[in-house]
Amino acid sequence: MTRLIAARLVQVAITLAILSFAMFLLIGLMPGDPIDLAIAGDPRLTAEDAARLRALHGLDQPLLARYLAWAAALLRGEFGFSRLFAQPVAAIIGPALLSTLALLGAALLVAAAIGLALGMLAAARPRAAPLVDAIAILGQSAPTFWLGILLIILFAVTLGWLPAGGTSEAGGLDALRFLPLPVATLAIANLAAYARHSAAALSHTLREPWVTAARARGNGEARLMLRHAFPNAAVPILQVAALDAGALVGGALITETLFARPGMGKLIYDAVMGNDTNLALIALLLVALVTMLATLAADLAQRALDPRLRDS
């Protein structure tokens, strides 16, 4: 297991290095730079002033040299400064990452709980399987932004039960009022995979001979489902969670932007729109790192539950 973790961490590091270069290249090839924005905002700056500023920030160097200097500083733990927010990048990303992780955790729990409940219903009551499939298809086919807009119109505008977006300045329990709509949007969009795969895995497990023997010994259906079938069906469900990690993180970025929730999604959007290259690069890399670590955690959980996977 230790060797597997080490190998996967090396893969994560290589992937991050390739991603960082690709993103730096793409952002570097975009027209305009912070100096152009400064000139547009202050017409008193001359061409000589612009040249000095570009030399000061290294923007007159070739793109590869700029990338190597940026990567070396990043490896030393120097995340730089955000031009858009006029603060160190580390001070901005920390709260945003915690907010996104809170949203992801809540949405994952809701999606997994509802999806597994629907999967158990479809496995225990085959007549309910078409209804579960219909719910899963509706949830999977609805675009996240469209679903979020519908929830805002219904619960914030029409009924007035919940705030349409943002967050509480008071913090504490008052901040919980701002969670239901983004959590529901993200959970509904991701529960379909849990419902369909858990239904398939549990249906297959319930047909196994040892489950039939347990039923013949007088075990009730609830005990068969929770004590016998579910633990053995957990491995494919965790595999779905691993494959769904990227979609969950991507959905969180869209949801945060839609609900103006201060997290990594809104931060990346603001950084890209404000041409804050350094903040955008580090935020995107951090999102990629969280996605890969979530996939690794789900993979390790599968191997812990299924001894047959430990040597593979």
VEXDREN-2710 file (C-alpha; in Angstrom, 1 decimal):
% VEXDREN-2710
k/r/px/py/pz
1/MET/0.0/0.0/0.0
2/THR/2.8/2.4/0.8
3/ARG/4.4/1.7/-2.6
4/LEU/1.1/2.4/-4.3
5/ILE/0.6/5.7/-2.5
6/ALA/4.2/6.8/-3.3
7/ALA/3.7/5.9/-7.0
8/ARG/0.4/7.7/-7.2
9/LEU/1.8/10.8/-5.5
10/VAL/4.6/10.8/-8.1
11/GLN/1.9/10.7/-10.8
12/VAL/0.1/13.6/-9.2
13/ALA/3.3/15.6/-9.1
14/ILE/4.0/14.9/-12.8
15/THR/0.4/15.7/-13.8
16/LEU/0.5/19.0/-11.9
17/ALA/3.8/20.0/-13.6
18/ILE/2.3/19.3/-17.0
19/LEU/-0.9/21.1/-16.2
20/SER/0.9/24.1/-14.8
21/PHE/3.0/24.5/-17.9
22/ALA/-0.1/24.1/-20.2
23/MET/-2.1/26.7/-18.2
24/PHE/0.9/29.1/-18.0
25/LEU/1.3/28.8/-21.7
26/LEU/-2.3/29.3/-22.6
27/ILE/-2.7/32.3/-20.2
28/GLY/0.6/33.8/-21.4
29/LEU/-0.5/33.6/-25.0
30/MET/-3.7/35.6/-24.3
31/PRO/-3.7/39.1/-25.6
32/GLY/-2.9/41.8/-23.1
33/ASP/-1.2/41.7/-19.7
34/PRO/-1.4/43.6/-16.4
35/ILE/0.8/46.4/-17.7
36/ASP/-1.6/47.0/-20.6
37/LEU/-4.5/47.2/-18.1
38/ALA/-2.5/49.7/-16.0
39/ILE/-1.8/51.8/-19.1
40/ALA/-5.5/51.7/-20.0
41/GLY/-6.4/52.8/-16.5
42/ASP/-3.9/55.6/-16.2
43/PRO/-3.2/57.4/-19.5
44/ARG/-0.4/59.4/-17.8
45/LEU/1.8/56.3/-18.1
46/THR/4.3/56.6/-21.0
47/ALA/5.8/53.8/-23.2
48/GLU/9.0/54.1/-21.1
49/ASP/7.0/53.6/-17.9
50/ALA/5.4/50.5/-19.4
51/ALA/8.8/49.1/-20.5
52/ARG/10.2/49.6/-17.0
53/LEU/7.2/47.9/-15.4
54/ARG/7.5/45.0/-17.7
55/ALA/11.2/44.6/-16.9
56/LEU/10.4/44.9/-13.2
57/HIS/7.8/42.1/-13.3
58/GLY/9.8/39.9/-15.8
59/LEU/7.2/40.3/-18.5
60/ASP/9.9/41.2/-21.0
61/GLN/11.4/37.7/-20.7
62/PRO/10.6/34.7/-23.0
63/LEU/7.6/32.7/-21.9
64/LEU/9.6/29.6/-20.9
65/ALA/12.0/31.7/-18.7
66/ARG/8.9/33.3/-17.0
67/TYR/7.4/29.9/-16.4
68/LEU/10.6/28.5/-14.8
69/ALA/10.9/31.5/-12.5
70/TRP/7.3/31.2/-11.5
71/ALA/7.5/27.4/-10.9
72/ALA/10.7/27.8/-8.9
73/ALA/9.1/30.4/-6.6
74/LEU/6.0/28.2/-6.2
75/LEU/8.2/25.2/-5.1
76/ARG/9.8/27.5/-2.5
77/GLY/6.3/28.2/-1.1
78/GLU/6.2/31.7/-2.5
79/PHE/2.7/32.1/-4.0
80/GLY/3.1/35.7/-4.9
81/PHE/0.7/38.6/-4.8
82/SER/-2.7/39.1/-6.2
83/ARG/-3.0/42.2/-8.4
84/LEU/-6.8/42.1/-8.4
85/PHE/-7.3/41.8/-4.6
86/ALA/-4.1/43.6/-3.5
87/GLN/-3.3/40.8/-1.1
88/PRO/-1.0/37.8/-0.9
89/VAL/-2.4/34.9/-2.8
90/ALA/-2.1/32.5/0.2
91/ALA/-4.3/34.8/2.3
92/ILE/-7.0/34.8/-0.4
93/ILE/-7.0/31.1/-1.4
94/GLY/-7.2/29.7/2.2
95/PRO/-10.7/30.9/3.1
96/ALA/-11.9/30.2/-0.5
97/LEU/-10.7/26.6/-0.4
98/LEU/-12.3/26.0/3.0
99/SER/-15.6/27.4/1.7
100/THR/-15.4/25.1/-1.4
101/LEU/-14.5/22.0/0.7
102/ALA/-17.5/22.7/2.9
103/LEU/-19.8/22.9/-0.1
104/LEU/-18.3/19.8/-1.6
105/GLY/-18.6/17.8/1.6
106/ALA/-22.2/18.8/2.2
107/ALA/-23.2/18.1/-1.4
108/LEU/-21.4/14.7/-1.4
109/LEU/-23.2/13.6/1.8
110/VAL/-26.6/14.6/0.4
111/ALA/-26.0/13.1/-3.0
112/ALA/-24.6/9.9/-1.6
113/ALA/-27.4/9.5/1.0
114/ILE/-30.2/10.1/-1.5
115/GLY/-28.6/8.2/-4.3
116/LEU/-27.9/5.2/-2.1
117/ALA/-31.5/5.3/-0.7
118/LEU/-32.9/5.3/-4.2
119/GLY/-30.5/2.5/-5.2
120/MET/-31.6/0.4/-2.3
121/LEU/-35.2/1.0/-3.2
122/ALA/-34.7/-0.1/-6.8
123/ALA/-32.8/-3.2/-5.7
124/ALA/-35.3/-4.2/-3.0
125/ARG/-38.4/-3.3/-5.0
126/PRO/-37.8/-4.0/-8.7
127/ARG/-41.1/-2.3/-9.6
128/ALA/-39.7/1.0/-8.3
129/ALA/-36.6/0.7/-10.6
130/PRO/-38.2/2.6/-13.5
131/LEU/-39.1/5.5/-11.2
132/VAL/-35.5/5.6/-9.8
133/ASP/-34.1/5.5/-13.4
134/ALA/-36.4/8.4/-14.3
135/ILE/-35.2/10.5/-11.3
136/ALA/-31.6/9.7/-12.1
137/ILE/-32.0/10.6/-15.7
138/LEU/-33.6/13.9/-14.9
139/GLY/-30.9/14.8/-12.4
140/GLN/-28.1/13.8/-14.7
141/SER/-29.5/15.6/-17.8
142/ALA/-30.3/18.9/-16.1
143/PRO/-27.4/21.4/-16.5
144/THR/-26.1/22.7/-13.2
145/PHE/-26.6/26.4/-14.0
146/TRP/-30.1/25.8/-15.2
147/LEU/-31.0/23.8/-12.2
148/GLY/-29.6/26.4/-9.9
149/ILE/-31.6/29.1/-11.6
150/LEU/-34.8/27.1/-11.2
151/LEU/-34.1/26.7/-7.5
152/ILE/-33.4/30.4/-7.1
153/ILE/-36.7/31.3/-8.9
154/LEU/-38.7/28.9/-6.8
155/PHE/-37.2/29.2/-3.3
156/ALA/-35.7/32.7/-3.3
157/VAL/-37.9/34.7/-5.6
158/THR/-41.3/33.1/-5.5
159/LEU/-41.4/31.6/-2.0
160/GLY/-38.8/33.9/-0.4
161/TRP/-37.7/31.1/1.9
162/LEU/-33.9/31.2/1.2
163/PRO/-31.4/33.9/0.1
164/ALA/-30.6/33.8/-3.7
165/GLY/-26.8/33.8/-3.2
166/GLY/-23.9/35.2/-1.4
167/THR/-23.0/34.5/2.2
168/SER/-23.6/35.8/5.7
169/GLU/-21.3/38.5/7.0
170/ALA/-22.3/37.6/10.6
171/GLY/-21.1/34.0/10.1
172/GLY/-22.0/31.2/12.6
173/LEU/-25.4/29.6/12.3
174/ASP/-26.7/32.5/10.1
175/ALA/-24.4/31.3/7.3
176/LEU/-26.3/28.0/7.1
177/ARG/-29.2/29.8/5.4
178/PHE/-27.0/30.3/2.4
179/LEU/-26.1/26.6/2.0
180/PRO/-29.3/24.8/1.0
181/LEU/-29.7/26.1/-2.5
182/PRO/-26.1/25.6/-3.7
183/VAL/-25.9/22.2/-1.9
184/ALA/-29.2/21.1/-3.5
185/THR/-28.0/22.2/-6.9
186/LEU/-24.8/20.3/-6.7
187/ALA/-26.3/17.2/-5.0
188/ILE/-29.2/16.8/-7.5
189/ALA/-26.7/17.0/-10.4
190/ASN/-24.5/14.2/-8.9
191/LEU/-26.9/11.8/-7.2
192/ALA/-27.8/10.0/-10.5
193/ALA/-24.5/8.1/-10.6
194/TYR/-24.9/6.9/-7.0
195/ALA/-28.5/5.8/-7.6
196/ARG/-28.0/3.9/-10.8
197/HIS/-24.7/2.2/-9.8
198/SER/-25.8/1.3/-6.3
199/ALA/-29.0/-0.2/-7.7
200/ALA/-27.1/-2.3/-10.2
201/ALA/-24.5/-3.4/-7.6
202/LEU/-27.0/-4.2/-4.9
203/SER/-29.3/-6.1/-7.3
204/HIS/-26.4/-8.2/-8.4
205/THR/-25.3/-8.9/-4.8
206/LEU/-28.9/-9.8/-3.7
207/ARG/-28.9/-12.6/-6.3
208/GLU/-25.7/-14.2/-4.9
209/PRO/-26.2/-17.7/-3.3
210/TRP/-24.9/-16.7/0.1
211/VAL/-27.5/-14.0/0.3
212/THR/-30.2/-16.5/-0.6
213/ALA/-28.8/-18.7/2.2
214/ALA/-28.9/-15.8/4.6
215/ARG/-32.5/-15.2/3.6
216/ALA/-33.3/-18.9/4.2
217/ARG/-31.9/-18.6/7.7
218/GLY/-34.7/-16.1/8.5
219/ASN/-32.8/-12.8/8.0
220/GLY/-35.2/-9.9/7.2
221/GLU/-34.8/-7.9/4.0
222/ALA/-33.6/-4.8/5.9
223/ARG/-30.8/-6.9/7.6
224/LEU/-29.9/-8.5/4.3
225/MET/-29.6/-5.2/2.6
226/LEU/-27.6/-3.3/5.3
227/ARG/-25.6/-6.2/6.9
228/HIS/-24.9/-8.4/3.9
229/ALA/-25.5/-6.7/0.5
230/PHE/-24.4/-3.2/1.1
231/PRO/-20.8/-3.9/2.4
232/ASN/-20.1/-6.1/-0.6
233/ALA/-21.5/-3.6/-3.1
234/ALA/-19.5/-0.7/-1.6
235/VAL/-16.5/-1.2/-3.8
236/PRO/-18.2/-0.4/-7.1
237/ILE/-20.0/2.5/-5.4
238/LEU/-16.6/3.9/-4.3
239/GLN/-15.3/3.5/-7.8
240/VAL/-18.2/5.7/-9.0
241/ALA/-17.2/8.2/-6.3
242/ALA/-13.6/8.2/-7.6
243/LEU/-14.7/8.8/-11.2
244/ASP/-17.2/11.4/-10.1
245/ALA/-14.7/13.5/-8.2
246/GLY/-13.8/15.7/-11.1
247/ALA/-17.4/16.3/-12.1
248/LEU/-18.3/17.2/-8.5
249/VAL/-15.4/19.7/-8.3
250/GLY/-16.3/21.2/-11.7
251/GLY/-19.9/21.4/-10.7
252/ALA/-18.9/23.2/-7.5
253/LEU/-17.0/25.8/-9.5
254/ILE/-20.1/26.5/-11.6
255/THR/-22.4/26.5/-8.6
256/GLU/-20.3/29.0/-6.6
257/THR/-20.2/31.4/-9.6
258/LEU/-24.0/31.1/-10.0
259/PHE/-24.8/31.7/-6.4
260/ALA/-22.0/34.3/-5.9
261/ARG/-20.6/32.1/-3.1
262/PRO/-17.1/33.1/-2.0
263/GLY/-15.2/29.9/-3.0
264/MET/-12.6/28.6/-5.5
265/GLY/-15.1/28.8/-8.4
266/LYS/-15.9/32.5/-8.0
267/LEU/-12.3/33.2/-7.2
268/ILE/-11.1/31.6/-10.4
269/TYR/-13.8/33.4/-12.4
270/ASP/-12.8/36.8/-10.9
271/ALA/-9.1/36.1/-11.4
272/VAL/-9.6/35.2/-15.1
273/MET/-11.9/38.1/-15.9
274/GLY/-9.6/40.5/-14.0
275/ASN/-6.5/39.2/-15.8
276/ASP/-4.9/38.2/-12.4
277/THR/-2.6/35.6/-13.9
278/ASN/-0.8/34.4/-10.8
279/LEU/-4.0/34.0/-8.7
280/ALA/-5.8/32.2/-11.6
281/LEU/-2.9/29.7/-12.1
282/ILE/-2.4/28.8/-8.4
283/ALA/-6.2/28.5/-7.9
284/LEU/-6.6/26.2/-10.9
285/LEU/-3.7/24.1/-9.8
286/LEU/-5.1/23.8/-6.3
287/VAL/-8.5/22.6/-7.7
288/ALA/-6.7/20.0/-9.9
289/LEU/-4.7/18.8/-6.8
290/VAL/-7.9/18.5/-4.7
291/THR/-9.6/16.5/-7.5
292/MET/-6.6/14.1/-7.8
293/LEU/-6.3/13.6/-4.1
294/ALA/-10.0/12.8/-3.8
295/THR/-9.7/10.2/-6.6
296/LEU/-6.7/8.7/-4.7
297/ALA/-8.6/8.6/-1.4
298/ALA/-11.5/6.8/-3.1
299/ASP/-9.1/4.3/-4.7
300/LEU/-7.4/3.6/-1.4
301/ALA/-10.8/3.1/0.2
302/GLN/-11.7/0.5/-2.5
303/ARG/-8.5/-1.4/-1.8
304/ALA/-9.1/-1.4/1.9
305/LEU/-12.6/-2.9/1.5
306/ASP/-11.6/-5.4/-1.2
307/PRO/-8.5/-7.5/-0.5
308/ARG/-8.4/-8.7/-4.1
309/LEU/-7.4/-5.2/-5.2
310/ARG/-4.5/-4.7/-2.9
311/ASP/-2.0/-6.5/-5.0
312/SER/-3.1/-5.0/-8.3
END
